Every structure is written in structure tokens, then in C-alpha cells.
Amino acid sequence: MSWWWAGAIGAAKKKLEEDDAPPKHQSVALIVGVTGISGNSLAEILPLSDTPGGPWKVYGVARRPRPTWTEDNPINYIRCDISDPNETLAKLSILTDITHVFYVTWSNRSTEGENCEVNGKMLKNVLDAVIPNCPNLKHISLKTGRKYYLGPFETFGKIKTQDPPFTEDMPRLDCKNFYYTLEDVLFEEVEKKEDLTWSVHRSSKIFGFSPHSLMNLVGTLCVYAAICKHEGVVLRFPGSKAVWDGYSDASDADLVAEHQIWAAVDPYAKNEAFNVSNGDVFTWKSFWKVLAEQFEVEYGEFEEGERPALKELMKDKGPVWDEIVRENGLTPTRLEDVGNWWFGDLILNTEIPLDTMNKSKEHGFLGFRNSKNSFISWIDKAKAYKIVP
């Protein structure tokens, strides 16, 4: 069975059988955005003994000091602000052994025009430092998302999109979109080195772990549930009726990492864009009960009428969170870092059309996740690392 066929259990967690052939070569990965929700999964999976293309040496880049919850990952941590071209060149150009780049970071600005400018420059800074200085560089993996099909957050519901399910061959929308900018930079830069290949990975909302992510839905909901439990109030659903009842999907962060590694080492996946989602659907009506059960908090059904947004509900809860952290001996965090309220409000109030994984399957990737099990496993991880009680 191929590594990326292992499916629901998690292909990356499978250990080598005794009769498996030993690794024949070494690869060197550069994860840009290693403390983010996708980067963290890559940092855990790439160093494992049975990861294809390995054994892997891993460099991880982030602008923050190395967080304590990454200390078990055997990576070479590099603190670098990739928005600064001089710092990026100084710190990354000396890493001449890189064979694969996994670009999984982004920066958020107030307008999409600014997002295009800033994020495009960040990616170009990295590639300018790496491509000319790494003679064995083989592949660049770029993670984007479903906003490729929906447009940027500022245009949600304001422009016509393609009819779902979304397929990778759909044309770009007529609007600014920093995902398009990133692709354009990628396509231009790979032409500068012969035989350098690329892949693009368009995820849905990601279920994963990172207290340093701008869009960590599971972590945000965990913090909300913990505050409701602490205050003895019902866990109310702050979103819309359409999202409560409708079908949603997700992308498990480990599955996304497996998908990126597959495309990096499988010749049949080169120079392609792929959707990456779990392969099933769920309703928030059912997952809200799961969330309530995990935190032993009273579950609330959807209620018609005015409902305050998470951003409004949580605006004065900083002292409450500090108390929860102190009383439960949690890892010290600030509420504004672990609760991405704007993102929770967006996801729980916006119907996100589904995509299809047919192209990935046709190219040989048959990995999947049970989204309910995925949801629970990431809640468990947030508890295990003492981010939430």
C-alpha cells in the first residue's frame, strides 16, 4: 500500500514494516511558515522515518521566536522576517542544500490590493534567496486555498463565482486575489532553473493545531467553549441558519501535509494545482454537539433572531481567559492570539461551496480523513499542549 493511501488513520503515522526497503536518498526541506497551522503538521511529518523522499532534513522559517510547543520537532529553526528582502537573503541564501520548498505562510492586510503586494514580495524574497543558491533544488510547493474560487474575503457574496463543486481547471475570477499573485510569482520564478517543478494545494478551512495561526478554527472554537464552560453559560452557535443546517467540509492539516509531500516526490503530480479536502461532508449542527461534549458544556440549539458575533461576545473576555489559563496551569497565551474571532464569524456565517478531490485521486493520491475524528483529534491536541483546559 502506498504511503498516501493510508487514509483515515493518518498515512504519516504509519511506521516502517520490517520488510520495507530502507530509504535510498535524503531530501532537504525548507518550510516557510513553520509555526502556522500547515507548517506545524509538515514539521511533524517530514522528519518521520517512513516519510517518502526521506530521510528528510528540515529547516523551518518563522518570524517569531521558536515556540515551546515545537520543541519536540527535529527541525532547524530559523527566525526570519521574509518581508525583509535583505534579512531573507542573508539568512536563507546560506542554506545551499535545500531540495524542496514548502511555502505555507501569508500576511494579512486591510485590502486585497495590499495583500497582493505584500504576499507577492514575501514569496519572491524567499525564492530569490533559494533558487540561485541551491543547485539541488527540485520542487516548490505552494499552499493556497478555496478563496481561489471564491475571491478574497472583502468580495464574499459580492461577485459571481463558478458553480460548485469547484474543480482545478476553473478560470480565475475577475478580481484582485493574492492567491493569483502568489501563483504568478511561482510560475515566473520556477522558469529560472531547469527541471524545477511546482505544485499548488488549495485547501478548505483547515482543522489543525497552531496557537500562532491567523485562521485556526478548531483552536478558536475550543477557546470559546472553554470560556462558556468557565462562565457557566450555554454554548450558543453564533453563526447563520444556512451554515448550521448546510453541508460543510474541511481539510485536516496532516492530510494537507501528506498531500504536499506526495506532490513533491511523485513525478505524476508535478506542475499541477490540486484541491485538498478530507473527502467527506458534515453539518455544524452535529459538530456543535461534539464540541459541547468535548468541553462538558451545555449545548445550545440554533436560535432564530439576533445573535451577537463571536468578535462581540469575546471583546472583553481577556481577563476571563487569563483567569482560565492561571487556574488550569495552561501555557501562557493572550486571548487575541488563540481566538481568531473574525475568522470564526466568517466561517460560521458564510456558506462555503464544496470542491472535488477527483483530480488528486486520478493522479494517485487516495488519502482522506473522517472529519469528525479529525475535529476531535485536534481538540485533543490543543488540550494535550495545554492551550485549552
C-alpha positions in Angstrom: 0.0 0.0 0.0 1.4 3.4 -0.9 2.1 5.8 1.9 -0.5 8.3 0.8 -3.2 5.7 0.5 -3.3 5.0 4.2 -6.3 7.2 4.7 -8.2 7.9 7.9 -5.6 6.7 10.4 -3.0 9.1 9.0 -0.5 7.9 6.5 2.3 9.9 8.1 1.9 8.0 11.4 2.5 4.6 9.8 5.8 3.0 10.8 8.1 1.0 8.5 7.3 -2.6 8.3 10.3 -4.9 8.8 10.5 -5.8 5.1 10.2 -2.3 3.8 13.2 -1.1 1.9 15.3 1.4 3.7 15.4 5.0 2.4 17.6 5.4 -0.6 18.2 9.1 -0.5 17.9 12.2 1.6 15.9 15.4 0.9 16.2 18.8 2.5 13.0 20.7 3.1 12.5 24.4 3.8 9.2 25.1 5.5 8.3 28.7 5.2 5.7 29.5 7.9 6.7 26.6 10.2 4.7 27.8 13.2 1.4 28.1 11.3 -1.3 25.5 11.1 0.0 23.9 7.9 3.7 24.4 8.7 3.4 22.7 12.1 2.0 19.5 10.5 4.8 19.5 7.9 7.4 19.9 10.7 6.0 16.9 12.5 5.6 14.6 9.5 8.6 15.3 7.3 11.2 14.0 9.8 9.5 10.7 10.4 11.4 7.6 9.3 8.9 6.4 6.7 8.1 9.7 5.0 8.6 9.4 1.2 11.6 11.1 -0.2 13.4 10.8 3.1 15.2 10.7 5.3 14.4 14.4 5.4 16.5 17.2 6.9 14.1 20.1 7.7 14.6 23.8 8.0 11.7 25.8 9.5 11.3 29.5 9.0 9.1 31.9 11.0 9.4 35.5 12.2 8.6 34.7 15.8 11.0 33.1 18.4 10.6 29.4 18.4 7.5 28.4 20.5 7.7 25.8 23.2 5.2 23.6 21.5 7.6 22.9 18.6 10.5 21.8 20.7 9.9 18.1 20.0 10.1 18.6 16.2 13.6 17.7 15.0 13.9 20.8 12.7 16.5 23.5 12.3 14.6 26.6 13.3 15.4 29.9 11.6 13.9 33.1 12.8 13.5 35.4 9.8 11.1 38.1 8.6 10.7 37.2 5.0 9.0 40.6 4.2 12.5 42.0 4.6 14.5 41.1 1.4 17.9 41.8 3.0 17.2 39.6 6.0 15.8 36.9 3.9 18.8 36.8 1.6 21.2 36.9 4.5 19.6 34.0 6.4 18.3 31.7 3.6 20.9 32.1 0.8 23.4 30.2 3.0 21.1 27.1 3.1 22.6 25.7 -0.1 21.4 22.1 0.4 17.7 22.7 0.1 15.9 20.3 -2.3 12.2 21.2 -1.6 10.5 24.4 -0.5 7.1 24.2 1.2 5.6 27.7 1.3 2.7 27.8 3.8 2.6 31.3 5.1 0.7 34.6 4.4 0.3 38.1 5.8 -3.0 39.8 6.2 -3.5 43.5 5.3 -6.6 45.7 5.2 -7.2 45.5 1.5 -6.7 42.8 -1.1 -4.5 45.1 -3.1 -2.2 45.3 -0.2 -2.4 41.6 0.4 -1.3 41.0 -3.2 1.7 43.4 -2.9 2.9 42.2 0.5 2.4 38.4 -0.1 3.9 38.5 -3.6 7.0 40.2 -2.3 7.4 37.7 0.6 7.3 34.7 -1.7 9.7 36.4 -4.2 12.1 37.3 -1.4 12.3 33.6 -0.4 12.7 32.3 -4.0 15.3 35.0 -4.8 17.4 33.7 -1.9 16.9 30.0 -2.5 16.7 29.3 -6.3 20.1 30.8 -7.3 21.9 29.2 -4.3 20.5 25.7 -4.2 21.9 23.6 -7.0 19.8 20.5 -6.0 16.5 22.3 -5.6 13.8 20.1 -7.2 10.4 21.3 -6.2 8.4 24.2 -4.8 5.1 23.6 -3.1 2.7 26.5 -2.6 -0.4 26.2 -0.3 -3.3 28.5 -1.0 -7.0 27.8 -0.5 -10.5 27.9 -1.7 -10.5 31.7 -2.0 -9.0 30.9 -5.4 -12.6 30.0 -6.4 -14.5 32.4 -4.1 -12.4 35.6 -4.3 -10.9 37.4 -1.3 -12.7 37.9 2.0 -13.7 41.5 1.0 -15.7 40.3 -2.0 -17.5 37.4 -0.4 -21.1 37.4 -1.6 -20.4 40.4 -3.8 -19.1 38.8 -7.0 -20.3 35.9 -9.1 -18.2 32.8 -8.7 -18.1 29.5 -10.6 -20.8 26.8 -9.9 -19.6 24.2 -7.4 -18.2 21.7 -6.9 -15.0 23.6 -7.6 -12.5 21.9 -10.0 -8.9 22.9 -10.5 -9.4 23.8 -14.2 -11.8 26.7 -13.4 -10.6 30.1 -14.6 -9.6 32.9 -12.2 -12.2 35.4 -11.1 -12.1 38.9 -12.4 -10.8 40.5 -9.1 -7.6 41.0 -7.2 -6.6 37.9 -5.3 -3.3 37.4 -3.6 -3.5 33.7 -4.4 -3.3 34.6 -8.1 -0.3 36.8 -7.3 1.4 34.0 -5.5 0.9 31.7 -8.4 2.2 34.2 -10.9 5.3 34.7 -8.8 5.8 31.0 -8.5 5.3 30.3 -12.2 7.8 33.1 -13.2 10.5 32.0 -10.7 10.5 28.3 -11.5 11.4 29.1 -15.1 14.7 30.4 -13.9 16.0 26.9 -13.0 15.9 23.9 -15.4 13.8 20.9 -14.2 12.5 22.8 -11.2 8.9 21.7 -10.6 6.0 23.1 -8.6 2.6 22.2 -7.1 -0.3 24.3 -5.7 -2.5 23.0 -3.0 -6.0 24.6 -2.5 -7.4 23.6 0.9 -10.8 24.2 2.5 -10.9 25.5 6.1 -8.1 23.6 7.9 -8.6 21.6 11.1 -5.2 21.6 12.8 -3.1 22.9 15.6 -1.2 26.2 16.0 -1.6 28.9 18.6 0.2 31.2 16.1 -2.3 30.9 13.2 -4.4 33.7 11.7 -7.1 31.2 10.8 -7.3 28.4 13.4 -10.9 27.5 13.5 -10.6 24.5 15.9 -8.5 26.4 18.3 -10.9 29.4 18.2 -13.9 27.2 19.0 -12.0 25.5 21.8 -11.3 28.8 23.4 -14.9 29.9 23.0 -16.2 26.6 24.5 -13.7 26.9 27.4 -14.9 30.4 28.3 -18.6 29.3 28.1 -17.8 26.4 30.5 -15.9 28.7 32.8 -18.7 31.2 33.0 -21.4 28.5 33.2 -23.3 29.6 30.1 -24.8 27.7 27.2 -22.5 27.1 24.2 -24.5 29.1 21.6 -24.0 28.8 17.9 -23.0 32.3 16.7 -23.5 31.6 13.0 -26.3 31.5 10.4 -29.1 29.1 9.9 -27.8 28.2 6.5 -24.4 27.2 7.9 -26.0 25.4 10.9 -28.1 23.1 8.6 -26.0 23.0 5.4 -23.2 20.8 4.4 -19.6 21.9 5.1 -16.2 20.3 4.6 -12.7 20.7 5.9 -9.1 19.9 5.3 -7.2 18.1 8.0 -3.7 19.7 8.5 -1.9 16.4 8.5 -3.7 15.4 5.3 -2.7 18.7 3.7 0.9 18.0 4.7 0.7 14.4 3.2 -0.7 15.9 0.0 2.1 18.4 -0.3 4.8 15.7 0.3 3.1 13.4 -2.2 3.2 16.1 -4.9 6.8 16.9 -4.0 8.0 13.3 -4.6 5.6 11.7 -7.1 6.5 12.5 -10.7 2.9 12.2 -11.8 1.9 15.1 -9.5 4.4 17.7 -10.8 3.4 21.1 -12.2 -0.2 20.8 -11.2 -2.7 22.6 -8.9 -4.8 20.3 -6.7 -7.7 20.7 -4.3 -7.1 19.1 -0.9 -10.0 18.4 1.4 -11.0 15.4 3.7 -13.3 13.8 1.2 -16.5 13.9 3.3 -19.0 16.4 4.5 -20.6 17.4 7.8 -23.0 19.8 9.4 -22.2 22.2 12.1 -25.5 21.1 13.8 -23.8 17.8 14.5 -20.3 19.1 15.2 -21.7 21.7 17.7 -22.8 18.7 19.9 -19.3 17.2 19.5 -17.7 20.5 20.6 -20.0 20.8 23.7 -19.3 17.2 24.7 -15.5 17.7 24.5 -15.7 20.6 26.9 -18.6 19.3 29.0 -20.5 22.5 28.4 -24.3 22.8 27.9 -25.1 22.5 24.3 -27.4 25.1 22.7 -29.5 24.6 19.6 -29.6 27.2 16.9 -31.8 30.2 17.8 -33.6 32.5 15.4 -33.2 36.2 15.7 -30.3 38.5 16.5 -27.2 36.7 17.7 -24.0 38.6 18.7 -20.9 37.7 16.7 -18.0 35.9 18.4 -16.0 39.1 18.0 -18.6 40.9 20.0 -19.1 38.2 22.6 -15.3 37.9 23.2 -14.3 41.6 23.1 -14.0 41.9 26.9 -13.0 38.4 27.8 -9.3 38.9 28.0 -9.3 38.9 31.9 -11.5 35.8 31.9 -9.1 34.0 29.6 -6.2 35.0 31.9 -8.1 33.5 34.8 -8.7 30.2 32.9 -5.0 30.0 32.0 -3.9 30.6 35.6 -6.4 28.3 37.2 -5.7 25.4 34.9 -2.0 25.8 34.6 -2.2 26.3 30.8 0.5 27.5 28.5 0.5 31.3 28.8 -1.3 32.8 25.8 -3.2 36.0 25.1 -6.8 35.7 24.1 -6.3 37.7 20.9 -3.7 35.2 19.8 -5.6 32.0 20.4 -9.1 33.3 19.4 -9.4 34.3 15.7 -12.9 35.6 16.2 -13.1 37.3 12.9 -12.4 34.0 11.2 -14.8 32.1 13.3 -17.5 34.6 12.5 -16.7 34.4 8.8 -16.8 30.6 8.6 -19.9 30.2 10.7 -21.9 32.8 8.8 -20.8 32.0 5.2 -21.9 29.1 3.1 -18.7 27.8 1.5 -19.3 25.7 -1.6 -17.6 22.3 -1.8 -14.8 21.2 -4.1 -13.9 17.8 -5.5 -10.9 15.6 -4.9 -11.2 13.7 -8.2 -8.1 15.2 -9.8 -5.9 14.1 -6.8 -7.4 10.6 -7.0 -6.8 10.4 -10.7 -3.1 11.4 -10.1 -2.7 8.8 -7.4 -3.5 10.4 -4.0 -6.2 8.5 -2.2 -5.7 9.9 1.3 -8.7 11.0 3.2 -10.0 11.9 6.7 -13.1 11.3 8.7 -13.8 15.0 9.6 -15.5 14.2 12.9 -12.5 12.2 14.1 -10.2 14.9 12.7 -12.2 17.6 14.7 -11.9 15.6 17.9 -8.2 14.8 17.4 -7.2 18.5 17.1 -9.3 19.4 20.1 -7.4 16.7 22.0 -4.1 18.1 20.8 -5.0 21.6 21.9 -5.7 20.1 25.4 -2.6 18.0 25.4 -0.4 21.0 24.7 -2.2 22.8 27.5 -3.6 25.6 25.2 -7.1 24.9 26.5 -8.3 23.1 29.6 
